[in-house]
């Protein structure tokens, strides 16, 4: 049984989620609710839930503020949020589940099933630690990104990623050392996640790290030479934006 606390300062949203859980997720027992960071902290300490439905933005703080109060979080988290690109990128970076308001029933059911399967897994603690590290050290190239693969997730430091390459709807993550990692996410997703870490999409098939650029050549319409002498074409329509981007680094 999943013993859950819902944390949200919008009463309508809180009640709506309670109703959805009651109607569609019988494996979830709602043991309490909270509308602020401090109230949530006290109730988590008192009731020791194994699942939190956690709003990101609240009037007196954020869901991240709550998580930072725990050195060793022992609960699974499903974030519930409106559209906030910064928050979503940090959450996606760490492979933690999230639901966008208004909540889609199918997505709620899937997130709850996943939480149930991972209840006894140590992955949860690693995910939360990675999220907090990313939030505390924004743009640090030592931050780790969770790469979903057919076996689960691989945690890879941003500084070890040389480039990302589109591959039939998937993405090949090329690393400084070792074999590329095949991810089930598309290249657009990685462009959005890594853009703030000085990655640029030079071509429909290639996103590259500024840190690993060795040369930019004018031959063949524009070529970038990366670490390990990898040569990649610069798309003609992206070249001027790319050169302007380089000037600002």
N, C-alpha and C positions, 0 to 999 in steps of 0.2 A: 504494500500500500504506500502510495506517495502521500506524505503529510505536508501540506503546503500552506504557506502564508502569502497572501497577495498584498503587494505594497504599491499603492497608487493614491495620489492626492485628489484625483477626480472621482467623485463618488459615483457618477453615472458609468464611467469606464470600469470601476471596481465592481459594481453590481452586475454589469453586463458580462464581465469575465466569470464571475461566480455562477451566473445562470448557464453560461456555455459549458463550464466545467461540470456542473451538476447534470446537465442534459446529455453531454457527449463523452465525458471522461470519468466513468465510475470508479476508476482506480485511484482517483485523486480525492483525498479527504481534506477539505479546507478547515484548518484548525484555528485560523484567525486572519485578520486583516490589519493593515496599518496605513496611515496617510502621511507619515513623515519619516525622515531618516532616524531620528532619535526613538520614536515609537517603535519603528521596525526593529531597531537594534535590541531594544529591551525585550521584545516579543520573541526574537530569534534566540536570544540567550535563555529566556524562560521556557520556551516550548520545543526548542531544538528540532526544527523542521528539516526534512531532507530535500525540500524543493521550495524555491522562491520564484514567484512571478513578480518581476521587479521593473517598475517604471523607471525610465532614464531621467527625465526632467520633472522635478517637483518644485514647488514654490520655495521650499526652504533647503534645497540641496538636490543632489542627484543620486541615482542608484549606485554610481561608482563611489560616492562618499560613504555609503553604507558598507560596501564591500571592503573598503580600506580600513574599516574598524576591526576586521578579522584577520589575524595572522595566518590562521590555517582554516579557511572556510570548509565546512564539512557538508555543505548543501549544494545541490544542483541549482543552477540559475537559468531561467528563461526570461529574457528581457522583453518588456512590452513597451513600445514606444511609438510616437509619431515620427514623421520623417525628419531625421537630424543626421546629415551626412557624416559629420565628424564622429558622432557616437556610433553610427552604424559601421563605419570603416574600422573603428577600434574593435568593435564586437566581432565583425567578420574576420579581422586579422587573427583573432584568437579562437575562431571556430566555435563560439558559444551561440546557442540558439536564440533567436529573437522573433517576435511577432509584431507586425505593424498594425497600428490602429487605423480603421476598425478591424477587429480580428477576424480572419478567415477561419471557418470551422475546420476545414481539412488540414490547414497548417497547424492549428492548435492540437488536433488529434495526433498529427505526426510528431510534433515537438514533445508531447507528453509521452508517447510511445518510446521515443529516443531517450528521454530522461529516465524512464522506467528501466530500459535495458542497461543504462550506464550507472545505475544507482550505486553499485558496489565497485565501480571502476575508479582507479586513481587518476584517470585522465582528467576528471573534473577539476581536481586541485591544480593540475598543471595548466589547464585552460584559464582558470581564474588568476593564477599567478602571472601568466603571460599577458592577460588583459591589463592587470594593474601595472605591470612593468611598462607596457606600451603607453598607458595613460600618464605614468609618472615621468617617462623619458621620451616624449614625442620626438619623432624624426631621428632617434638614435639608430644607427645602422646595426647595432647589436641586438635590437629587438628581433624577436622571432615571429615568423608568420606560419600559421598552420596551413599546410598544403594537403587538401583532401586527395587521397589516392584510393585505389580499389581495395587496399588493405586497411584503411583508416585515415590517419593523419601523420604527416611528417612535419616536425618543427624545424624550421630552417632560419638561420640568421640572415637578415636582409643583406648584410655586407658580403655574404657568400653567393648571392644571386648575380650572375653576370648579365643574363638576358632571359626573356620569356618569349617563346615562339608558338604561334598558333598552329594547331595540328588537328584538323577535322572536328572543330568544335571543342577540342580539349586544348590544354596548354602544356608544352614542354618547358620545365624550369631548368635552365642550364646553370650549373654551379661552377664555382672556382675550381673545385676538385670533385672527382667522382662522376658517376653517370647522371644524366638528366633525370629529373623526376616528372612523371606524367601526372598531371592534375585533371580532375574531372570538370574544373571550372574553365570558362572561356577566357580569351586574352583580354577582352574588355574589362572583365572583373579585376584582373591583375593590374591593368593600367590604372584603374581607379584606386585600388588599394595602395599601390606603390608610388603613385605620382608625387605624394608629399615627401617621399624619400629620394627625390631626384632621379626618377625614372622617366623616360620619354618614349612615346610611340613614334618611331621613325618610319614605320611602314605598317600596312595592314596586318602583316605577319610577325612584327618584331617590336618588342618593348625592351629598352636597354637601360643599364645603370650608368649614370654619369661617372660614378667612381671607377668604372672599368673601361672608360673610353681612353684609347691610346692616341689615336689620330683621326682627323677628318680630312678626307681627300676629295678633290674635285673630279677625279676621273669617273667615267661612266655615269655622269650626272650627279654623283655624290655617293661616297662610301665611308662608312665608319669602321675603323679598326679597333677591336676590343681586346681585352686581356686574352692571352693565348693565341693572338694573331687571327682571331675570328673576324672576317670581313662581311659586312652586311650593307645592302643597298639602302639609300635614303629615298623614300618616295618623293617624286618631284613636287607634289602638292604640299608636302610637309617640310620641305627643305628650309624655306625662309623662317618658318616658326621655330624649327629646330636650331638654326643658327642664332636666332634671337634669344632662345632659351639658354643656349650655351653662354652667351654674353652675361647673363644674369647669375651664373653659377659662381 
